């Protein structure tokens, strides 16, 4: 569905990505993890066609992304950006209806078909009960679900998300990942999600790519990627890896006191 070939890219002469190769197949649920400054959001921007690579190319459905019209691209992929604060008091339904823009002509009003798709997107994102509320009067977790609903209103084949659980409490973090897993499982939606939360990514994403210093450092299943050797080297922090209730890797950051106790125990 999406292929990144030897992509280099950055901002105003500042290189960020250094020869990235990555493939996303239809039906994938791929998590992109890595430390701050590794290039995760930059890679997502290249995937979305918002940022043009300085070298290499991005293929969407087998065709160069740079050669496709933006309206055409918007019918194939949708982006849920990093969390932000809503600035205008649209209703939730009005905001989600903006996702129909790729299907409407200039100044064209939404049609019965668009309203049906919006209703379905709201239900799919567990946001139907919020439809008539102003987006400035909903919680952070509800706002993220509404952002997903707007993306779903585009009827995309591929959903790209940048830190969708940032600033959310534990319950809302799990709620968002449960939603993404359900959309992937039940609707066959292909999902690529940038996440700082290693444990959530390891629990929900069947495949992970670790980005470090603008390059893919490791790629594979959570069991293959979330190891003490890889995480310690990439994040430059001592960790302990065990298994969570579902059997997926679980990361614990070790404090100086824990390290000291471990060293004492080996003496």
PAZAPA-4460 file (N, C-alpha, C; in steps of 0.05 Angstrom, whole numbers, plus 32768, in hexadecimal, padded with zeros to 4 digits):
% residues 267
    n_x    n_y    n_z   ca_x   ca_y   ca_z    c_x    c_y    c_z   seq   type   mol
   8011   7FE8   8000   8000   8000   8000   8011   8019   8000     1      X     A
   8026   8019   8011   8038   8031   8012   8054   8027   8014     2      X     A
   8066   8033   8005   8082   802B   8005   8094   8044   8005     3      X     A
   80A7   8044   8018   80BB   8059   801A   80D5   804D   8010     4      X     A
   80E1   805A   7FFC   80F9   8050   7FEF   8110   8063   7FF3     5      X     A
   8123   805C   8003   813C   806B   8007   8137   8089   800A     6      X     A
   8125   808F   801C   811C   80AB   801F   812F   80BA   8032     7      X     A
   8137   80D1   8028   8146   80E5   8038   8134   80FE   8039     8      X     A
   8134   810C   8050   8124   8124   8052   8129   8133   806B     9      X     A
   8120   814C   806B   8124   815D   8083   8118   8178   807E    10      X     A
   8123   818C   808C   8117   81A7   808B   812D   81BB   8087    11      X     A
   812A   81CC   8072   813C   81E2   806D   815A   81DA   806F    12      X     A
   8160   81C4   8062   817C   81BB   8061   8184   81AB   8079    13      X     A
   8172   81A8   808D   8179   8197   80A4   816F   817B   809F    14      X     A
   8182   8168   809B   8179   814C   8095   816D   813F   80AD    15      X     A
   8158   8130   80A9   814B   8121   80BE   814A   8103   80B7    16      X     A
   813F   80FD   80A0   813D   80E1   8097   8156   80DA   8086    17      X     A
   8161   80C2   808B   817A   80BB   807E   8177   809F   8070    18      X     A
   816B   809F   8059   8169   8086   8049   8156   8072   8055    19      X     A
   813D   807A   805A   8129   8069   8067   811B   8057   8052    20      X     A
   811A   803E   8057   810A   802B   8047   80F5   801F   8059    21      X     A
   80DC   801F   8050   80C6   8014   8061   80AF   800D   804E    22      X     A
   80A3   7FF6   8054   808B   7FED   8044   8074   7FE9   8057    23      X     A
   805C   7FF2   804E   8044   7FEE   805E   8030   7FDF   804C    24      X     A
   8029   7FC6   8053   8017   7FB6   8044   7FFA   7FBC   804C    25      X     A
   7FE8   7FB6   803A   7FCB   7FB9   8041   7FC4   7FA9   8059    26      X     A
   7FB6   7FB5   806C   7FAE   7FA7   8084   7FC2   7FA8   809B    27      X     A
   7FDA   7FB4   8096   7FEE   7FB7   80AC   7FE4   7FC9   80C2    28      X     A
   7FEE   7FC4   80DA   7FEC   7FD7   80F0   8009   7FDB   80FA    29      X     A
   8016   7FEF   80EF   8032   7FF4   80F4   8036   800A   8108    30      X     A
   8046   8005   811C   804D   801A   812F   8069   8023   812A    31      X     A
   806D   803E   8129   8088   8049   8126   8090   8055   8140    32      X     A
   80A6   804B   814B   80B0   8054   8165   80CC   805E   8163    33      X     A
   80D6   806C   8177   80F1   8076   8177   80F3   808E   8189    34      X     A
   810B   8097   8190   810F   80AD   81A2   8107   80C8   8195    35      X     A
   8106   80DD   81A6   8101   80F8   819B   8117   80FF   8187    36      X     A
   810E   810C   8171   8121   8114   815D   812A   80FF   814A    37      X     A
   811E   80E7   814C   8126   80D1   813A   811C   80D5   811E    38      X     A
   8107   80E5   811A   80FC   80EA   8100   80E0   80DD   80FB    39      X     A
   80D3   80D5   8111   80BA   80C7   810E   80A4   80D8   8101    40      X     A
   80A0   80F0   810B   808C   8101   80FF   8093   810A   80E3    41      X     A
   80AD   810E   80DE   80B6   8115   80C3   80B0   80FE   80B0    42      X     A
   80B5   80E5   80B9   80AF   80CE   80A8   8091   80CD   80A1    43      X     A
   8080   80D3   80B5   8063   80D2   80B1   805B   80E8   809D    44      X     A
   8068   80FF   809E   8062   8115   808B   806A   810D   806F    45      X     A
   8080   80FF   806C   8088   80F4   8052   8074   80E0   8048    46      X     A
   806B   80CE   805A   8057   80BA   8052   803D   80C7   8048    47      X     A
   8036   80DE   8055   801D   80EB   804E   8020   80FD   8035    48      X     A
   8038   8101   802C   803D   8112   8015   803D   8130   801C    49      X     A
   803E   8136   8036   803F   8152   803F   805B   815D   803D    50      X     A
   806F   814C   8040   808B   8154   803E   8097   8143   8027    51      X     A
   80A3   8151   8014   80B0   8143   7FFE   80CC   813B   8006    52      X     A
   80D4   8122   8000   80EF   811A   8007   8103   8127   7FF5    53      X     A
   811B   812B   7FFF   8131   8137   7FEF   813D   8122   7FDD    54      X     A
   813B   8109   7FE5   8144   80F2   7FD5   8130   80DB   7FDA    55      X     A
   812F   80C8   7FC7   811E   80B1   7FCA   8101   80B8   7FC2    56      X     A
   80EF   80A5   7FC7   80D3   80A9   7FBF   80C0   809A   7FD1    57      X     A
   80A8   80A3   7FD0   8092   8096   7FDF   807E   808C   7FCA    58      X     A
   8076   8072   7FCC   8063   8067   7FBA   8049   8061   7FCA    59      X     A
   8033   806A   7FC0   8019   8065   7FCB   8008   8055   7FB7    60      X     A
   8000   803D   7FBF   7FF2   802A   7FAE   8002   8025   7F94    61      X     A
   801D   8024   7F97   802E   801E   7F81   8035   8035   7F6F    62      X     A
   802B   804D   7F74   8031   8064   7F64   803F   8079   7F74    63      X     A
   8052   8088   7F67   8060   809D   7F75   804D   80B1   7F81    64      X     A
   804F   80B6   7F9B   803D   80C8   7FA9   803F   80E4   7F9E    65      X     A
   8057   80EC   7F96   805B   8108   7F8C   804C   810D   7F72    66      X     A
   8044   80F8   7F64   8036   80FB   7F4A   8018   80F9   7F4D    67      X     A
   800E   80F6   7F66   7FF1   80F3   7F6A   7FE6   810D   7F73    68      X     A
   7FCE   8113   7F6A   7FC0   812C   7F73   7FB8   8129   7F91    69      X     A
   7FB8   8140   7F9E   7FB3   8140   7FBB   7F97   8135   7FC1    70      X     A
   7F83   813C   7FB0   7F68   8132   7FB4   7F68   8113   7FB2    71      X     A
   7F77   8109   7F9F   7F79   80EC   7F9C   7F86   80DF   7FB4    72      X     A
   7F9C   80EB   7FBD   7FAA   80E1   7FD5   7F98   80E1   7FED    73      X     A
   7F88   80F6   7FF0   7F76   80F9   8008   7F60   80E4   8008    74      X     A
   7F5B   80D8   7FF1   7F47   80C2   7FF1   7F54   80A7   7FF7    75      X     A
   7F6E   80A6   7FF8   7F7C   808D   7FFE   7F87   808D   801A    76      X     A
   7F91   80A4   8024   7F9C   80A4   803F   7F92   80BC   804E    77      X     A
   7F91   80B9   8068   7F89   80CF   807A   7F9D   80D1   8091    78      X     A
   7FA0   80E9   809B   7FB3   80EE   80B0   7FA5   80F9   80C9    79      X     A
   7FAC   80ED   80E0   7FA3   80F8   80FA   7FBC   8105   8106    80      X     A
   7FBD   811F   8107   7FD6   812C   8111   7FD9   812A   812F    81      X     A
   7FF0   8133   8138   7FF5   8133   8155   7FE0   8143   8163    82      X     A
   7FD9   813C   817C   7FC3   814A   818A   7FC8   8168   818B    83      X     A
   7FB2   8177   8188   7FB3   8194   8189   7F99   819D   8196    84      X     A
   7F98   81B7   819C   7F7F   81C2   81A8   7F6E   81CE   8193    85      X     A
   7F54   81C6   8191   7F42   81D1   817D   7F3F   81EF   8181    86      X     A
   7F40   81FE   816B   7F3F   821B   816D   7F24   8227   8167    87      X     A
   7F13   8219   8157   7EFA   8224   814F   7EE3   8211   8159    88      X     A
   7ECD   821D   815E   7EB7   820E   816B   7EA4   8201   8157    89      X     A
   7EB0   81F1   8145   7E9F   81E1   8134   7E92   81CB   8145    90      X     A
   7E7B   81C1   813C   7E70   81A9   8148   7E81   8192   813F    91      X     A
   7E7F   817C   814E   7E8E   8164   8147   7E86   815B   812A    92      X     A
   7E6C   815B   8125   7E63   8153   810A   7E6F   8165   80F4    93      X     A
   7E6F   817F   80F9   7E7A   8192   80E5   7E98   818C   80E0    94      X     A
   7EA6   8187   80F6   7EC3   8181   80F4   7EC8   8167   80E5    95      X     A
   7EB9   8152   80EB   7EBD   8138   80DD   7EB5   813B   80C0    96      X     A
   7EA1   814B   80BA   7E98   814F   809E   7EAF   815B   808D    97      X     A
   7EC2   8169   8099   7ED9   8173   808A   7EE8   815D   807D    98      X     A
   7EE6   8144   8088   7EF4   812E   807C   7EE9   8126   8060    99      X     A
   7ED2   8131   8059   7EC6   812B   803F   7ED0   813E   8029   100      X     A
   7EE1   8151   8030   7EEB   8164   801D   7EF6   8158   8003   101      X     A
   7F05   8141   8004   7F10   8136   7FEB   7EFB   812D   7FD8   102      X     A
   7EE2   812A   7FE1   7ECD   8120   7FD0   7EBA   8136   7FC7   103      X     A
   7EBE   814E   7FCF   7EAC   8164   7FC8   7EB9   8178   7FB6   104      X     A
   7EA9   8184   7FA5   7EB3   8199   7F94   7EB6   81B3   7FA4   105      X     A
   7EC2   81C7   7F98   7EC6   81E1   7FA5   7EAB   81ED   7FAC   106      X     A
   7EA7   81F4   7FC5   7E8F   8201   7FCF   7E77   81EE   7FCE   107      X     A
   7E7B   81D4   7FC9   7E65   81C1   7FC8   7E5D   81B9   7FE4   108      X     A
   7E43   81B8   7FEA   7E39   81B0   8004   7E3A   8191   8006   109      X     A
   7E3B   8188   801F   7E3B   816B   8023   7E20   815F   8019   110      X     A
   7E21   8147   800F   7E0B   8139   8004   7E01   8123   8017   111      X     A
   7DEA   8117   8011   7DE1   8101   8022   7DF6   80EB   8026   112      X     A
   7E05   80E5   8011   7E1A   80D0   8012   7E2F   80D9   8026   113      X     A
   7E37   80F3   8025   7E4B   80FD   8038   7E42   80FB   8055   114      X     A
   7E29   8102   8059   7E1E   8101   8074   7E1D   80E5   807F   115      X     A
   7E17   80D2   806D   7E17   80B6   8075   7E33   80AD   807D   116      X     A
   7E47   80B5   806D   7E63   80AD   8073   7E6C   80BA   808E   117      X     A
   7E64   80D3   8092   7E6B   80E0   80AB   7E5F   80D2   80C3   118      X     A
   7E45   80CA   80C1   7E38   80BC   80D6   7E47   80A2   80DC   119      X     A
   7E4F   8093   80C7   7E5D   807A   80CA   7E78   807E   80D7   120      X     A
   7E86   8094   80D0   7EA0   809A   80DB   7E9D   80A0   80F9   121      X     A
   7E89   80AF   8100   7E84   80B6   811C   7E7F   809D   812D   122      X     A
   7E6F   808B   8122   7E69   8072   8130   7E82   8061   8133   123      X     A
   7E91   805F   811D   7EAA   804E   811D   7EBE   8058   8131   124      X     A
   7EBF   8073   8136   7ED2   807E   8149   7EC5   8083   8164   125      X     A
   7EAF   8076   8169   7EA1   8078   8183   7E9C   8095   818B   126      X     A
   7E93   80A5   8177   7E8F   80C1   817C   7E73   80CA   8174   127      X     A
   7E61   80B7   816E   7E46   80BF   8166   7E38   80D0   8179   128      X     A
   7E3B   80CB   8193   7E2D   80DA   81A8   7E37   80F7   81AA   129      X     A
   7E4E   80FD   819E   7E5A   8117   819F   7E53   8129   8188   130      X     A
   7E44   811F   8175   7E40   812C   815B   7E39   8149   815C   131      X     A
   7E27   8150   816E   7E1D   816C   816F   7E2B   817E   8184   132      X     A
   7E40   8173   8190   7E4E   8183   81A4   7E65   8194   8197   133      X     A
   7E6A   81AC   81A1   7E81   81BB   8197   7E9B   81AD   819D   134      X     A
   7EAE   81AD   818A   7EC7   819F   818F   7ED8   81AC   81A5   135      X     A
   7ED1   81C5   81AB   7EDF   81D3   81C1   7ED5   81CA   81DD   136      X     A
   7EC0   81BA   81DD   7EB5   81B2   81F7   7EB5   8194   81FB   137      X     A
   7EC8   8186   81EE   7ECB   8169   81F3   7EE7   8164   81FF   138      X     A
   7EEA   814C   820B   7F03   8146   8218   7F19   813F   8204   139      X     A
   7F32   813E   820E   7F48   8138   81FC   7F45   811D   81EF   140      X     A
   7F3C   8109   81FE   7F38   80EE   81F2   7F23   80EE   81DD   141      X     A
   7F0D   80FD   81E3   7EF7   80FF   81CF   7F01   810E   81B6   142      X     A
   7F11   8122   81BA   7F1C   8132   81A4   7F2D   8120   8192   143      X     A
   7F3D   810E   819D   7F4D   80FC   818D   7F3B   80E9   817D   144      X     A
   7F26   80DF   8189   7F13   80CD   817B   7F06   80DC   8164   145      X     A
   7F00   80F5   8168   7EF3   8106   8153   7F07   810A   813C   146      X     A
   7F20   810E   8143   7F35   8111   812E   7F36   80F7   811D   147      X     A
   7F34   80E0   812A   7F34   80C7   811B   7F1B   80C6   810A   148      X     A
   7F04   80CE   8115   7EEB   80CE   8105   7EED   80DF   80EC   149      X     A
   7EFA   80F7   80EF   7EFD   8108   80D7   7F0E   80F9   80C2   150      X     A
   7F23   80EC   80CB   7F34   80DD   80B8   7F24   80C6   80AB   151      X     A
   7F14   80B9   80BB   7F04   80A3   80B0   7EEF   80AD   809B   152      X     A
   7EE6   80C6   809E   7ED3   80D1   808C   7EDF   80D4   8070   153      X     A
   7EFA   80D3   806E   7F07   80D4   8054   7F06   80B9   8046   154      X     A
   7EFC   80A4   8054   7EFB   8089   804A   7F16   8080   8040   155      X     A
   7F2B   8083   8050   7F46   807C   8047   7F4B   805E   8048   156      X     A
   7F60   8056   8039   7F6A   803B   803C   7F80   8039   8051   157      X     A
   7F8D   8050   8056   7FA4   8052   8067   7FA0   8069   807B   158      X     A
   7FA5   8064   8094   7FA2   8078   80A9   7FBE   807D   80B6   159      X     A
   7FC7   8095   80B6   7FE1   809D   80C1   7FDB   80AE   80DA   160      X     A
   7FE7   80A6   80F1   7FE3   80B5   810A   7FFD   80BD   8117   161      X     A
   7FFE   80D6   8120   8016   80E0   812D   8011   80E4   814B   162      X     A
   801B   80D2   815B   8019   80D4   8178   7FFC   80D8   8181   163      X     A
   7FE9   80C6   8179   7FCD   80CA   817F   7FC6   80CA   819C   164      X     A
   7FD8   80BF   81AE   7FD1   80BD   81CA   7FE1   80D1   81DB   165      X     A
   7FF0   80E3   81CE   7FFF   80F7   81DD   7FEC   8108   81EE   166      X     A
   7FF4   810D   8207   7FE5   811E   821A   7FCB   8111   8224   167      X     A
   7FC6   80F8   821D   7FAE   80EB   8227   7FB4   80DA   8240   168      X     A
   7FA0   80D7   8251   7FA5   80C6   8268   7FA4   80A8   8260   169      X     A
   7FAB   8097   8273   7FAE   807A   826C   7F95   806E   8260   170      X     A
   7F7E   8075   826B   7F65   806A   8260   7F60   8072   8244   171      X     A
   7F64   808C   823E   7F60   8095   8222   7F75   808B   820F   172      X     A
   7F8D   8087   8219   7FA2   807C   8208   7F9A   8060   81FE   173      X     A
   7F91   804F   8210   7F88   8035   8209   7F6F   8036   81F7   174      X     A
   7F5E   8048   81FC   7F46   804B   81EC   7F4C   8051   81CF   175      X     A
   7F60   8062   81CA   7F67   8069   81AF   7F74   8051   81A1   176      X     A
   7F86   8043   81AF   7F92   802B   81A2   7F7E   8015   819E   177      X     A
   7F6B   8012   81B0   7F56   7FFE   81AB   7F46   8005   8192   178      X     A
   7F40   801F   818F   7F31   8028   8177   7F41   8022   815E   179      X     A
   7F5B   8028   815E   7F6B   8023   8146   7F6D   8005   8140   180      X     A
   7F70   7FF5   8155   7F71   7FD8   8151   7F57   7FCD   8145   181      X     A
   7F41   7FD8   814F   7F27   7FCF   8145   7F23   7FD6   8128   182      X     A
   7F2A   7FEF   8120   7F28   7FF8   8105   7F39   7FE7   80F2   183      X     A
   7F51   7FE0   80FC   7F63   7FD0   80EC   7F58   7FB4   80E9   184      X     A
   7F4D   7FA9   80FF   7F44   7F8D   80FF   7F29   7F8A   80F0   185      X     A
   7F16   7F9C   80F5   7EFB   7F99   80EB   7EF7   7FA5   80CF   186      X     A
   7F05   7FBB   80CA   7F01   7FC9   80B0   7F18   7FC5   809D   187      X     A
   7F2D   7FB8   80A7   7F45   7FB3   8096   7F54   7FCC   8090   188      X     A
   7F50   7FE1   80A0   7F5E   7FFB   809C   7F7C   7FF7   80A3   189      X     A
   7F8D   8000   8091   7FAA   7FFF   8095   7FB1   8017   80A7   190      X     A
   7FC1   8012   80BC   7FC7   8026   80D0   7FE5   8029   80D3   191      X     A
   7FEF   8041   80D3   800B   8047   80DA   800A   805C   80F0   192      X     A
   8015   8055   8107   8012   8066   811F   802E   806C   812B   193      X     A
   8035   8085   812D   804C   808E   813B   8045   808F   8159   194      X     A
   8056   8083   816A   8050   8083   8186   8069   8084   8197   195      X     A
   8067   8094   81AD   807D   8095   81C0   807A   807F   81D5   196      X     A
   8062   8074   81D7   805C   8061   81EC   8064   8045   81E2   197      X     A
   807A   803B   81EB   8084   8021   81E2   8072   800A   81EA   198      X     A
   8066   800C   8201   8056   7FF6   820A   803B   7FF4   81FB   199      X     A
   802F   800B   81F6   8016   800A   81E6   801C   8001   81C9   200      X     A
   8032   800B   81BE   8039   8003   81A3   803F   7FE5   81A1   201      X     A
   804D   7FDB   81B5   8054   7FBE   81B5   803B   7FAD   81BA   202      X     A
   8028   7FB7   81C9   8010   7FA7   81CF   7FFD   7FA6   81B7   203      X     A
   7FFA   7FBD   81A8   7FE5   7FBF   8194   7FEF   7FBB   8177   204      X     A
   8008   7FC2   8172   8012   7FC1   8156   8020   7FA7   8150   205      X     A
   8016   7F97   813E   8023   7F7E   8137   803F   7F81   812B   206      X     A
   8044   7F9A   8121   805E   7F9F   8114   8068   7FBA   811D   207      X     A
   8082   7FBC   8123   808E   7FD5   812C   80A6   7FDC   811B   208      X     A
   80AB   7FF6   8117   80C3   7FFF   810B   80D0   8013   811E   209      X     A
   80E9   800F   8125   80F8   8021   8137   8108   8034   8126   210      X     A
   8103   804E   812A   8112   8062   811C   8126   806F   812F   211      X     A
   813F   8071   8125   8154   807D   8136   8166   808D   8124   212      X     A
   816A   80A6   812A   817C   80B8   811B   8175   80B7   80FD   213      X     A
   815B   80B7   80F7   8152   80B9   80DC   8154   80A0   80CC   214      X     A
   8159   8089   80D9   815B   8070   80CA   814A   805B   80D8   215      X     A
   8142   8047   80C9   8134   8030   80D5   8149   801F   80E3   216      X     A
   8148   801E   80FD   815B   800F   810D   8153   7FF2   8110   217      X     A
   8139   7FEC   8112   8130   7FD1   8115   8113   7FD0   810B   218      X     A
   810A   7FB9   8102   80EE   7FB7   80F8   80E6   7F9A   80FC   219      X     A
   80CD   7F96   8104   80C3   7F7B   8107   80AD   7F79   811C   220      X     A
   80A9   7F62   8127   8094   7F5E   813C   809D   7F6B   8155   221      X     A
   808B   7F71   8168   8093   7F7D   8181   80A7   7F6C   8190   222      X     A
   80A4   7F51   818E   80B7   7F3F   819C   80D4   7F42   8190   223      X     A
   80D5   7F48   8176   80F0   7F4A   816A   80FC   7F66   816E   224      X     A
   80EB   7F7A   8171   80F4   7F96   8171   80F7   7FA1   818E   225      X     A
   80E4   7F9A   819F   80E5   7FA5   81BA   80F5   7F93   81CC   226      X     A
   8110   7F95   81C9   8122   7F86   81D9   8134   7F99   81EA   227      X     A
   813F   7F8E   81FF   8150   7F9F   8210   8167   7FAB   8200   228      X     A
   8173   7F9B   81EE   818A   7FA5   81DF   8182   7FBB   81CD   229      X     A
   816C   7FB8   81BE   8164   7FCD   81AA   815A   7FE6   81B8   230      X     A
   8149   7FE3   81CC   813D   7FFA   81D9   8153   800A   81E9   231      X     A
   8164   7FFC   81F6   817A   8009   8205   818C   8019   81F3   232      X     A
   8193   800D   81DC   81A5   801B   81C9   8197   8033   81BC   233      X     A
   817F   802F   81B4   8171   8045   81A5   816A   805C   81B7   234      X     A
   815F   8055   81CF   8156   806A   81E1   816B   8073   81F5   235      X     A
   8182   8066   81F5   8198   806C   8207   818E   806D   8224   236      X     A
   817F   8059   822B   8174   8058   8247   8172   803B   824F   237      X     A
   8179   8034   8267   8177   8018   8270   815A   8010   8274   238      X     A
   8153   7FF9   8269   8137   7FEF   826C   8137   7FD2   8273   239      X     A
   8121   7FC9   827D   811C   7FAD   8281   8103   7FA5   8271   240      X     A
   8105   7F8E   8263   80EF   7F85   8252   80E4   7F6B   825E   241      X     A
   80CA   7F6B   8263   80BD   7F52   826B   80A4   7F4F   8259   242      X     A
   8091   7F3F   8260   807A   7F3A   8250   8061   7F44   825F   243      X     A
   804F   7F52   8251   8036   7F5A   825C   8022   7F44   825C   244      X     A
   8009   7F49   8266   7FF5   7F34   8268   7FEE   7F27   824D   245      X     A
   7FF1   7F36   8237   7FEB   7F2B   821C   8004   7F1D   8210   246      X     A
   801A   7F1D   821E   8032   7F10   8214   8044   7F22   8204   247      X     A
   803C   7F3B   8200   804C   7F4E   81F0   8062   7F5A   8202   248      X     A
   8078   7F63   81F6   808D   7F6F   8206   8083   7F88   8215   249      X     A
   808E   7F8B   822D   8087   7FA1   823E   80A1   7FAE   8248   250      X     A
   80A3   7FC8   8245   80BC   7FD7   824B   80B9   7FE5   8266   251      X     A
   80CD   7FE2   8276   80CF   7FF1   8290   80EA   8000   8290   252      X     A
   80E8   801A   8293   8100   802A   8295   810D   8026   82B0   253      X     A
   8126   8021   82B1   8134   801B   82CB   8140   8035   82D6   254      X     A
   813A   803A   82EF   8145   8052   82FC   8162   804C   8305   255      X     A
   816F   8061   830D   818B   805D   8318   818B   804B   8330   256      X     A
   8176   804E   8341   8174   803D   8359   8170   8020   8352   257      X     A
   8160   801B   833E   815B   7FFF   8335   8174   7FF3   832A   258      X     A
   8183   8003   831A   819D   7FF9   830F   81B0   7FF3   8325   259      X     A
   81B1   8005   8339   81C3   8000   8350   81BC   7FE7   835F   260      X     A
   81A2   7FE2   8363   8199   7FCA   8371   81A0   7FB1   8361   261      X     A
   819E   7FB3   8346   81A5   7F9D   8335   81C2   7F96   8336   262      X     A
   81D3   7FAB   8337   81F0   7FA7   8339   81F7   7F9B   8354   263      X     A
   81EA   7FA4   8369   81EF   7F98   8384   81E7   7F7B   8385   264      X     A
   81D1   7F74   8377   81C9   7F58   8377   81DC   7F46   8368   265      X     A
   81EB   7F51   8356   81FE   7F40   8347   8218   7F3D   8355   266      X     A
   821D   7F4D   836A   8236   7F4C   8379   8236   7F34   838D   267      X     A
***
